[in-house]
Amino acid sequence: MDSTVTTDSTVTTARHGRVLLIRIDRPHKRNAIDAATTAGLDAALNLLDDDPDLWAGVLAGTPVAFSAGTDLAAGAGPATPRGGKYGVVRRDRATPLIAAVEGVAYGGGFELVLACDLVVAARTARFALPETARGLVANCGGLFRAPRALPPNVAREMLLTGDPLDAERAWSLGLVNRLVEPGEAEQAALELAERVCAHAPVAQRLSLRVGAAAEAEREARGWAATELADAEVNASADAAEGVAAFREKRAPRWSGH
């Protein structure tokens, strides 16, 4: 029998046999990540990593949104020791994790998707990296994972314009594994996870470990470069202006400094 455990008020987990469904549940904030949500995601991913009876995970949002990224008003809270930012994006994982995307996956929400192994998306899903519209940079892996998951020119356009990528095009470009009708992403992801669980878990974990090891050096360079860029941009006048304009609901006045 499936059992549901609330890890905090904004993240819930439900066992479906050997699959753990992890759901971000802040629909009034389009599932933007605050400190409580980071803690909840970290606890849920720790459970997925540590329980030998769990062979796959599904990370989902709500019908309104997968996640709009960092809650700019409240902040996402500190990075966690095992998961990094959001408790997810720098995690050393070997249990397969599938993103189930309905609605927007913007900014850090898209970076959560990029941290997963497989992606199921409803036709209404949208992916975007709009950080430069706020004078910021994508600091949760998007700067180097997006060009790896997508054709580099498409990823660069997303980073430079902030324009969203719709689900149909994301599927045609290979980012999305399963394209489904609105409202069906979570169930389709659970079904895909069951397919994963039909195979030997030790072999699957080792397969993911080898892939991660092959990417480790490039990932390390990407994180180091991201940290430098993040520090520089956060010291800029444009970053302060972008956040102020967002909070004041006005167009930003960029200085280029």
C-alpha positions in Angstrom: 0.0 0.0 0.0 1.2 3.5 -0.8 2.0 5.7 2.2 2.3 9.4 2.3 4.7 11.3 4.6 4.8 15.1 4.8 8.4 16.2 5.1 7.4 19.8 5.7 4.5 22.1 4.7 5.8 22.6 1.2 7.2 19.2 0.2 5.5 15.8 0.5 6.6 12.3 -0.3 4.5 9.3 -1.3 5.7 5.7 -1.7 4.4 3.9 -4.8 6.0 0.5 -4.3 9.7 1.0 -4.9 9.1 4.5 -6.3 9.2 7.6 -4.2 7.1 10.5 -5.4 8.4 13.9 -4.2 6.1 16.8 -4.7 6.8 20.5 -4.3 3.6 22.0 -3.0 3.6 25.8 -2.9 1.0 26.6 -5.6 0.3 30.1 -4.3 4.0 30.9 -5.1 4.2 28.8 -8.3 6.3 26.4 -6.2 9.1 28.9 -5.8 11.8 27.6 -3.5 12.2 29.1 0.0 14.3 27.8 2.9 11.6 25.4 4.1 11.2 23.9 0.6 15.0 23.5 0.3 15.0 21.6 3.6 12.1 19.5 2.5 13.6 18.6 -0.8 16.9 17.7 0.9 15.1 15.4 3.4 13.2 13.7 0.6 16.3 13.1 -1.5 18.1 11.8 1.5 15.3 9.3 1.9 15.5 8.3 -1.7 19.3 7.9 -1.6 19.4 6.0 1.7 16.5 3.6 1.6 17.5 0.4 -0.2 13.9 -0.4 -0.9 13.5 2.7 -3.1 14.8 2.1 -6.7 13.5 5.3 -8.4 12.2 8.7 -7.7 9.8 11.2 -9.3 10.2 14.9 -8.7 6.9 16.8 -9.4 5.3 20.1 -8.8 1.6 20.9 -8.9 -0.8 21.4 -11.9 0.0 25.1 -11.8 3.7 24.9 -12.0 6.7 22.6 -11.6 8.7 25.4 -10.0 9.3 29.1 -10.7 12.8 28.9 -9.1 14.1 30.8 -6.1 11.6 32.8 -4.1 13.2 36.2 -4.7 11.4 37.7 -1.7 12.2 35.1 0.9 15.4 33.4 -0.6 16.0 29.7 -1.1 17.8 29.2 2.2 21.3 27.8 2.6 22.7 25.0 0.5 22.6 21.6 2.2 25.7 19.5 2.9 24.5 16.6 0.7 22.4 18.3 -2.0 23.8 21.8 -2.4 21.4 24.5 -3.5 17.7 23.5 -3.2 19.0 20.3 -1.6 19.2 18.8 -5.1 21.5 20.3 -7.7 24.9 19.2 -6.4 23.8 15.9 -5.0 25.9 12.8 -5.6 23.1 10.5 -6.6 22.8 7.0 -8.0 19.1 6.3 -7.7 17.3 7.3 -10.9 15.3 10.5 -10.6 12.6 11.6 -13.1 11.2 15.1 -13.4 7.4 15.4 -14.0 6.8 18.9 -15.4 3.4 20.7 -15.6 3.4 24.4 -16.3 6.5 26.5 -15.8 10.0 25.3 -14.9 11.7 28.7 -14.8 15.1 29.6 -13.5 16.0 27.3 -10.6 13.0 25.2 -11.5 14.5 24.4 -14.9 17.8 23.8 -13.1 16.0 21.2 -10.9 14.9 19.5 -14.1 18.4 19.5 -15.5 19.6 17.8 -12.3 17.2 14.9 -12.9 18.0 11.8 -15.1 14.8 11.7 -17.2 12.1 14.2 -18.0 8.3 13.8 -18.5 6.5 17.0 -19.5 2.9 18.0 -20.3 2.4 19.8 -23.5 1.7 23.0 -21.6 5.1 22.9 -19.8 7.6 25.7 -20.4 11.3 25.9 -19.6 13.2 29.1 -19.1 16.4 30.6 -17.7 15.3 34.3 -17.1 18.0 35.3 -14.6 19.6 38.0 -16.8 16.3 39.8 -16.8 17.0 40.4 -13.1 20.7 41.2 -13.6 21.7 37.8 -12.3 23.1 34.5 -13.6 21.8 31.0 -13.4 23.8 29.7 -10.4 22.3 26.2 -9.9 23.9 24.4 -12.9 22.0 25.9 -15.8 25.1 27.7 -17.3 26.8 24.4 -18.1 24.0 21.8 -17.9 21.7 23.5 -20.4 24.2 23.5 -23.2 24.8 19.8 -22.5 21.1 18.9 -22.5 20.2 21.1 -25.5 21.9 22.2 -28.7 24.4 24.9 -27.5 22.8 27.7 -29.6 19.4 27.0 -28.2 20.8 27.0 -24.6 22.6 30.3 -25.3 19.4 31.9 -26.6 17.6 30.8 -23.4 20.4 32.3 -21.3 20.7 35.5 -23.2 17.0 36.3 -23.9 15.3 34.5 -21.1 12.7 33.4 -23.6 10.9 30.1 -22.7 11.2 26.8 -24.5 7.9 25.1 -25.0 7.4 21.4 -24.3 6.9 20.4 -27.9 10.2 21.9 -29.0 12.0 20.6 -25.8 10.8 17.1 -26.8 11.9 17.5 -30.4 15.4 18.6 -29.2 15.7 15.6 -26.9 15.4 17.3 -23.5 12.0 15.6 -22.8 11.7 11.8 -22.8 7.9 11.6 -22.7 5.4 14.3 -23.9 1.9 13.9 -22.5 -1.4 15.7 -22.2 -1.9 18.4 -19.5 -2.5 16.9 -16.1 -0.8 13.5 -17.0 2.9 14.3 -16.3 3.0 12.9 -12.8 1.2 9.6 -13.6 3.3 9.2 -16.8 6.5 9.7 -14.7 5.4 7.2 -12.2 4.8 4.7 -15.0 8.2 5.4 -16.4 9.7 4.9 -13.0 8.0 1.5 -12.8 9.7 0.6 -16.1 13.0 1.6 -14.5 12.2 -0.5 -11.4 11.7 -3.6 -13.6 15.4 -3.8 -14.1 18.3 -4.6 -11.8 18.9 -1.7 -9.4 22.6 -2.4 -8.8 23.3 -2.3 -12.5 21.3 0.8 -12.9 23.0 2.6 -10.1 26.4 1.7 -11.4 25.4 2.8 -14.9 24.5 6.2 -13.5 27.7 6.3 -11.4 29.9 5.7 -14.5 28.1 8.5 -16.4 28.6 10.9 -13.5 32.2 10.0 -13.2 32.8 10.6 -16.8 31.3 14.1 -16.4 32.9 14.9 -13.0 35.8 17.0 -14.3 33.5 19.1 -16.6 31.0 19.5 -13.8 33.7 20.7 -11.4 34.9 23.3 -13.9 31.3 24.4 -14.5 30.6 24.9 -10.8 33.9 26.7 -10.2 33.2 29.1 -13.1 29.6 29.6 -12.0 30.7 30.5 -8.5 33.1 33.2 -9.9 30.4 34.6 -12.2 27.8 34.6 -9.4 30.1 36.5 -7.0 30.9 39.1 -9.7 27.4 39.6 -10.8 26.1 39.9 -7.3 28.6 42.7 -6.7 27.3 44.6 -9.7 24.9 47.6 -9.7 22.8 45.9 -12.4 22.1 43.0 -10.0 20.9 45.4 -7.3 18.8 47.3 -9.9 17.3 44.1 -11.3 16.1 42.8 -7.9 14.8 46.3 -6.9 12.9 46.6 -10.2 11.3 43.2 -9.6 10.2 44.1 -6.1 8.9 47.5 -7.2 7.2 46.0 -10.3 8.8 48.3 -12.8 11.2 48.0 -15.8 14.9 47.9 -14.8 17.2 50.7 -15.7 20.5 49.0 -16.5 23.8 50.8 -16.2 26.2 48.0 -17.5 28.1 48.1 -14.2 
